[in-house]
Amino acid sequence: MTEAEPIRVMLVDDHAVVRSGLSAFLLAFDDLELVGEASNGAEAIRQVNSFKPDVILMDMVMPEMDGATATQHIRQAHPNIQVIALTSFKEDRLIHRALEAGAIGYLLKNVAAEELANAIRAARTGRPTLAPEAAQALIDTATAPANTGFVVGQDLTARELEVLALMVKGLNNSKIAERLVVSPSTVRFHVSNVLSKLNVASRTEAVAVALQHNLVR
C-alpha cells in the first residue's frame, strides 16, 4: 500500500443506525475509506473476500454470530486483515474473548472520532489500541492472586444479577429485554455470561444454582 491509498475499512454491526453513524465518521477522513458493511459475524465472513478491507470495526454482541467468533474465523483465513472490537460492553470476559480471537484493538462506542481514526491507522500498521477498561482487564488478570475462596456468583455484575432474577421468575429473553429496555441480543449476551460464570449449561441449571445459593431475592 502506498501513502496515497486510503485505509480500507469494513463495518460489522447489527444496528443500522450505528453503521450509518460510522459511515459518516469515515467520510470526514481522507485517508479512511468505507468499503463494505455487514449486520452480523456470519455475514462479515461471507463478504470479507469481496470487500478486501485492511481493517474491520467489529461489534461484539450480534445475532447469528458474535464478533469474537467472526474475528477468529477472519483472522485465521486472512491474517493480513486487522480487527478492532468496537462495542458498548466492557465486561472482562468479552474483552478477553475478543483479544484471544485475534482483535488488535478493543474500544467502546463512546470513543472520540479522532481516537477511533488513530486506532484504525494504528491497526493498519499492526499496533494495538485498547480502551482503558480493556487495558485494566488485562492488568487485573495478570496480577490476580490465586483464587482459594471462590464464592458461587460473586463475579456476577449487577446487570447479570438482574437478568438472573428475571430468569428465576421464568421470563424468556424477549420478556427480559422488554423489562430491562434493552435489545434481545444484549440479553443473550448477559444470559451467556451468567451461564458461564455459574459453570452451568442451561437456564434451568442457572435458576437452580441461583436458588440454592440465594443469589437473587
Phi, psi and omega in degrees: 000130176273167182296333183284341183278132180288160176281125183277122187241136176245140179252133176230109181200139182278356178256117182299324182293326177292316179298322179296316179296319179291325177299316179295321178300316183295329181296339183281352183237121184294335184266007178239135182228126175282122182248349180176164180224155173215151185261356174196174185296320181297318179294323179298317180296321181292328189258350187298327179295324180286320186279330180050057180284158170272322183224139176245130170267112191245118171292155183261324184252105182217155176287163176073306174207129182284169185292324180295317179297316179296319179300316180299315180297314184293317181293325178292320182277331184224075183297345179278347179270127179264146181238130173250121174288124180234106192215168175268352188260139180235023176294140183304318183299319181290322178299313180295320180299316182296314183289322177295330180285344177118006177295139180268347179214158176218111183233151176268156187289353176269011179296146179290151184303315182294324178295319180294318178300317179294326179293322178295316179297319180295317180300319181301330180260009175085017180257132183281154173223125181237137170298153179307323181295322180290318178297320180295322179299320179292321178295316181299318180295319183290331186253000183292133176287164177300135183271107183255345183233049184295134177251129182305127176085359184292338182264006176287136177283169180301318180293320178295325176293323176299313180297317180298320179298321179287328173297319178299326179284354177092010181283141174276179184300320181296317180292322177296319179300318179295316182296320183267356180057053175226174180280154176303325180294326176295319178297317179301321178298313181294319179298318178300318178297317181299313181299319181294314183290331177272357179058048178233165185253353184212164178297321181299315178296321180298317179296318180298315179296319180300317180288320181297322184255011178053047182283335179227162178281000000 
